[in-house]
C-alpha cells in the first residue's frame, strides 16, 4: 500500500497536507482514495510514500482557500483522519479531536515552503 499527498499549492479535490491511499499510479496519472471514491490526479502533482504518515503536517495558509481553519499563517493536518486545525503557538504534539489520537507535529518538514 502506498500513500500520496498534494505537493503543489493549488485548489483541486485534495486537501493540502493530507495523505490519501494511492490506488494506482503510472507515469502521468494517479488515482487516490478520497472518502472511499477514486479521484484522478496528475502524478506530477503528488508526493508518494510507501509508509503511512505518522506526524501532523504544518501547512502554510493558502492565498485562495476560504475554508482553511483559523487566521494564523499556518494550520495543521492530522495524519490519520485529515482533520485541519488552527495552530496556536508551536506545540510539539497535538491530540486530534476528531480521531482522538495524539501525534507529533512535524515542524522540521518544509511542506509547500
C-alpha positions as CSV (number, residue, x, y, z in Angstrom):
1,X,0.0,0.0,0.0
2,X,1.2,3.5,-0.8
3,X,0.2,7.0,0.3
4,X,0.1,10.2,-1.7
5,X,-0.4,13.9,-1.0
6,X,-0.6,17.1,-3.0
7,X,2.8,18.7,-3.5
8,X,1.5,21.8,-5.2
9,X,-0.2,24.9,-3.9
10,X,-3.4,24.7,-5.9
11,X,-7.1,24.1,-5.4
12,X,-8.2,20.6,-6.5
13,X,-10.1,17.7,-5.0
14,X,-7.3,17.1,-2.4
15,X,-6.6,18.9,0.9
16,X,-3.1,20.4,1.2
17,X,-1.0,18.4,3.6
18,X,-3.5,15.4,3.8
19,X,-2.3,11.9,2.9
20,X,-4.5,9.7,0.8
21,X,-4.3,6.0,0.0
22,X,-2.8,5.6,-3.5
23,X,-5.0,3.3,-5.6
24,X,-3.0,3.3,-8.8
25,X,-0.3,5.3,-10.4
26,X,1.6,5.4,-13.7
27,X,4.0,8.0,-15.2
28,X,1.3,10.6,-15.9
29,X,-1.8,9.8,-13.9
30,X,-2.8,8.5,-10.4
31,X,-5.9,7.6,-8.6
32,X,-6.2,8.4,-4.9
33,X,-8.9,7.3,-2.4
34,X,-10.9,10.3,-1.2
35,X,-13.6,9.2,1.2
36,X,-14.0,5.8,-0.5
37,X,-14.1,7.2,-4.0
38,X,-11.3,7.1,-6.6
39,X,-10.2,10.6,-7.6
40,X,-7.9,11.1,-10.6
41,X,-4.9,13.4,-10.1
42,X,-1.9,14.2,-12.3
43,X,1.0,12.1,-11.0
44,X,3.4,15.1,-11.1
45,X,1.3,16.9,-8.5
46,X,1.8,14.2,-5.9
47,X,4.3,13.2,-3.3
48,X,4.2,9.4,-2.8
49,X,5.3,7.4,0.2
50,X,5.4,3.7,1.0
51,X,4.8,4.3,4.7
52,X,1.7,5.8,6.2
53,X,2.0,9.3,7.7
54,X,2.8,9.5,11.5
55,X,3.0,13.2,12.1
56,X,0.9,16.3,11.8
57,X,1.7,18.3,8.6
58,X,2.2,22.0,9.1
59,X,0.6,23.8,6.0
60,X,1.2,27.4,5.1
61,X,-2.2,29.2,4.7
62,X,-3.2,29.2,1.0
63,X,-3.9,32.6,-0.5
64,X,-7.2,31.4,-2.1
65,X,-8.6,28.7,0.2
66,X,-11.6,30.2,2.1
67,X,-12.3,27.2,4.2
68,X,-8.8,26.8,5.8
69,X,-9.2,26.9,9.7
70,X,-8.3,29.9,11.8
71,X,-6.5,33.0,10.7
72,X,-2.9,32.1,11.6
73,X,-0.1,31.8,9.0
74,X,-0.2,28.0,9.2
75,X,-2.6,25.2,10.1
76,X,-2.0,21.5,10.8
77,X,-3.4,18.4,9.1
78,X,-3.9,15.2,11.1
79,X,-2.0,12.2,9.6
80,X,-4.9,9.8,10.3
81,X,-8.2,11.5,9.5
82,X,-7.0,14.6,7.6
83,X,-8.8,17.0,10.0
84,X,-7.4,20.5,9.7
85,X,-6.9,22.5,12.8
86,X,-5.6,26.0,13.7
87,X,-2.1,26.2,15.2
88,X,-1.8,28.1,18.4
89,X,1.9,28.7,19.3
90,X,4.3,25.9,18.4
91,X,3.2,22.6,20.0
92,X,5.4,19.6,19.8
93,X,2.4,17.2,20.0
94,X,-1.3,17.5,19.4
95,X,-4.3,15.4,20.1
96,X,-6.8,15.2,17.2
97,X,-10.3,16.0,18.5
98,X,-11.8,14.1,15.5
99,X,-9.9,10.7,15.8
100,X,-8.7,11.0,19.4
101,X,-5.1,10.1,18.6
102,X,-2.0,12.2,19.6
103,X,0.8,12.7,17.1
104,X,4.0,14.7,16.9
105,X,3.9,18.0,14.9
106,X,6.4,17.9,12.1
107,X,7.9,21.4,12.4
108,X,11.0,20.3,10.5
109,X,9.2,19.4,7.3
110,X,9.0,22.2,4.7
111,X,5.7,21.4,3.1
112,X,4.9,23.8,0.3
113,X,7.6,26.1,1.6
